[in-house]
């Protein structure tokens, strides 16, 4: 548990220290949960979404994450908007993810779309 907390804090520090052009830039960091209601007993780890945004990105980038049933953003780069989806193409129902709010859909979240002022989308 301490290891996860240390990781979360280090990721949050990177998110605020890096700028959008940096290769290690994280636009969002969120706590992910394998159960409903963002309950501490189902906490998996803090997970970053990286890059400039503007594209649909898988939440399980390394095929090592249990189903994400609830999601709580802990850091969102200023003026970025995070939206979660239950499909891999970001075509399903959109679930806005606000800072420090627990989001759940009743089925696992699979992907995210982050739009920032510097994203290459209109």
Secondary structure in CASP SS format (residue, H / E / C, confidence):
PFRMAT SS
TARGET T0000
AUTHOR 0000-0000-0000
METHOD secondary structure of the structure
MODEL  1
X C 1.00
X H 1.00
X H 1.00
X H 1.00
X H 1.00
X H 1.00
X H 1.00
X H 1.00
X H 1.00
X H 1.00
X H 1.00
X H 1.00
X H 1.00
X H 1.00
X H 1.00
X H 1.00
X H 1.00
X C 1.00
X C 1.00
X C 1.00
X C 1.00
X C 1.00
X C 1.00
X C 1.00
X C 1.00
X E 1.00
X E 1.00
X E 1.00
X E 1.00
X E 1.00
X E 1.00
X E 1.00
X E 1.00
X C 1.00
X C 1.00
X H 1.00
X H 1.00
X H 1.00
X C 1.00
X H 1.00
X H 1.00
X H 1.00
X E 1.00
X E 1.00
X E 1.00
X E 1.00
X E 1.00
X E 1.00
X E 1.00
X E 1.00
X C 1.00
X C 1.00
X C 1.00
X C 1.00
X C 1.00
X E 1.00
X E 1.00
X E 1.00
X C 1.00
X C 1.00
X C 1.00
X C 1.00
X C 1.00
X C 1.00
X C 1.00
X C 1.00
X C 1.00
X E 1.00
X E 1.00
X E 1.00
X E 1.00
X E 1.00
X E 1.00
X E 1.00
X E 1.00
X E 1.00
X C 1.00
X C 1.00
X C 1.00
X C 1.00
X E 1.00
X E 1.00
X E 1.00
X E 1.00
X E 1.00
X C 1.00
X C 1.00
X C 1.00
X C 1.00
X C 1.00
X C 1.00
X C 1.00
X C 1.00
X C 1.00
X E 1.00
X E 1.00
X E 1.00
X C 1.00
X E 1.00
X C 1.00
X C 1.00
X E 1.00
X E 1.00
X E 1.00
X E 1.00
X E 1.00
X E 1.00
X E 1.00
X E 1.00
X C 1.00
X E 1.00
X E 1.00
X E 1.00
X E 1.00
X E 1.00
X C 1.00
X C 1.00
X C 1.00
X C 1.00
X C 1.00
X C 1.00
X C 1.00
END
